[in-house]
Amino acid sequence: MKFSLIHNDKSTAKDELFLALFIAFCLVCGILLVVYKPTFWFIGQSDSTVFGVLCLILALMFIPGLIYRLMTNDKK
């Protein structure tokens, strides 16, 4: 396995970029929901905090998948 961001397979570059953006989006949303604990129409503070924690867990679950895709991405 060779890790390279420059010499990787171009056919899967969009997939890896989408996965990285999805992870970043989930991390940002999760952190913001946990820190600010907003309340909406019928959603309370505890519900938004739980959803923020779920977003953080989802992002953390996808990080090993992104690392695996970057490590096994070669032109063979």
N, C-alpha and C positions, 0 to 999 in steps of 0.2 A: 504494500500500500504506500502510495506516494501522495503527500499533501501538496497541492499547488493551486493557487487561485488564478494564476496567469496562464498556465498550460493545461487547462482542463477541457473537457469535452464541451463543445459549444451547443450541442443539441439539448443538454440538460441545464444550461445556464439559467434559462427563464424559470425552470422549476425550483432551482436552488435560491434564486433571488426572491421568488414568491414565498417560499418557505421561510426565508430569513425575515422578510417584511411582515409575515404573519406572526412570527415569534416576537418581533419587536413591538407590533401593535398590541398583542396580548399582554406583554410585559408592561407597556406604558398604561394601558387601560386598567390592568390589575393593580398597579402601584397607585394610580390616581384614585381608584375606587376605595382602596384600603386606607389611604391617607386622609382623603377628604370626607369620606362616608356621606355621600349626598343622599338627600331624600327627594323622591319624585312624587307624583300624584298619589299612588297607593303603595309605593315601595318604600319601606322604612330603611333606617340606617343599617340595621343588622342584615337585611336582605342584600343591600348593595355591597356591604363588606364581604359577605359570603360569595357573591358573584365575583368580586375582585380577587379573592383567594382562589376561586376556581379558574379564573383567567391566568393567574400566576402559575398554578399547577399545570394547566394546559401548555403554557409556554415552556415550562421546564421539561415536560414530557417530550416535546418536539426537538429540543436541543440535541440529544444524542442522534436523532435521525438526520439532522442537518450535518453534524460532524461525520457521520458514516457516509453520507452522500458526497461530501467534499473529500474524504479519504479514499473512496473507491472510484473516483471520477478520473479515469485516464482515457487515452485515445485508442486503446486496444480494441 
